[in-house]
């Protein structure tokens, strides 16, 4: 019996040690030592070396500062960034954790870096914990919410990811990645119309990139609707109504039905001589106008209807749908006066100050 108890105790101790965090997160209790003029200059040289890809030179410069002043939090942070760029993630994390111990004005950036490195090392629950600690200290830092949402999304924590990413786009409406990640979270739960709005906003901010191509494919797929043709009689086209569509973001049945009905109509109209471009412009013009009327009372308190819908409804009211489709959906790289006016309007748009 004694042998059994000893083995059980040893096994429990092993489990506890195995589950304990490898990288303990300490509270920032230390005061960084003020940087001298020379230290600031050397760090600036290091930043420039990093920017041109001379990572070893940058490390040498930061280390020079730390050799004379180990409590230089700025040098620690820049050193961690350079290790991260070199994909030396353990070194980046260890250095970032050292920087996190200091009450430094840019500590929010350290939280983001440490969380990212933990995520990259597969310590996702620890990364989430770090982001949340950072948010407690910096509730208006959009990047912490964005990084939190990305990690939660990778863990299939869809509802939590949506909450974080909504806060990120509220805090920084011009951050393309936040709109894309929010669109992906909607798309994962088959909430297609909310995904469409978020994808469209992303494509306005970033129309030409590898990830834009993927987003554009999803937009074109969603905007094609869901119709079913009769193989024996091609003239018979069914437009299914899905009463069980997700309602967590509001009621989108009218918009969903319109998209599918529009696609069915296009198939039936043999004499419609409009180009594919003009048809797409017409689709989005009607879609945004219908959304702007918002016939469902239940939608008024929902994020999509408070945040995205007014933007796209105004876009259509101001006759910018054609510029939007050319620029964001078709990526025609159109630089016409109307396109420039559209982009200026979009840049100046006053997004609602929703609670976060």
Secondary structure, 3 states (H helix, E strand, C coil): CHHHHHHHHHHHHHHHHHHCCCCCCCCCCECCCCCCHHHHHHHHHHHHHHHCCCHHHHHHHHHHHHHHCCCCHHHHHHHHHHHHHCCCHHHHHHHHHHHCCECCCCHHHHHHHHHHHHHHCCCHHHHHHHHHHHHHHCCCCHHHHHHHHHHHHHCCCHHHHHHHHHHHHHHCCCCHHHHHHHHHHHHHCCCHHHHHHHHHHHHHHCCCCHHHHHHHHHHHHHHCCCEEECCCCCCCEEECCCCCCCCCCCCCHHHHHHHHHHHHHHHHCCCCCCCHHHHHHHHHHHHHHHHHHCCCHHHHHCHHHHHHHHHHHHHHHCCCHHHHHHHHHCCCCCCCHHHHHHHHHHHHCCCCCCCC
